[in-house]
Amino acid sequence: MRSELIYGALRPVANRYALCQLASQATRKFHKPNTRIQDTMNEVFSRFADAESPARLMQKPEVISRVAETHRQAA
């Protein structure tokens, strides 16, 4: 369920507002056409839950955009 993914994503990002902002930005960048937004959001939350530190998520937004660009090129 998505609530479990959200609670897992709150582990590296303790601030809920920051989590919402990061999740919305990442969802826009990772979303592939002709797929459900819900699936993209679930993938983003699971990636956040697997992150080792909040500093990596908060200070390196260009990493997300680079990964999203390569992800789009592969699609």
Secondary structure, DSSP 8 states (H G I E B T S, - for coil): -HHHHHHHHTTT---HHHHHHHHHHHHHHH--TTS-HHHHHHHHHHHHHH-S-HHHHHH-HHHHHHHHHHHHHH-
